């Protein structure tokens, strides 16, 4: 078994929102985690510079560099909490 995989699946299945960041979506078993989150109705957000790798299951897809997009998201969330 892959070390840490059971914990990653468990955490995926507890998610309300699941971020998919800068991945090719082909490395298994990590590529299975979005599916685990989706099965418990988590909202999936994928941010990727080159392509959207999970188009059939994501709720929001953003094309761009994670290092540029994430700080903007964090700032917007902070402004909502103020």
HELIX and SHEET records of a PDB file:
HELIX    1   1 UNK A    5  UNK A   12  1                                   8    
HELIX    2   2 UNK A   30  UNK A   32  5                                   3    
HELIX    3   3 UNK A   33  UNK A   39  1                                   7    
HELIX    4   4 UNK A   66  UNK A   81  1                                  16    
SHEET    1   A 3 UNK A  17  UNK A  21  0                                        
SHEET    2   A 3 UNK A  43  UNK A  48  1                                        
SHEET    3   A 3 UNK A  60  UNK A  63  1                                        
END                                                                             
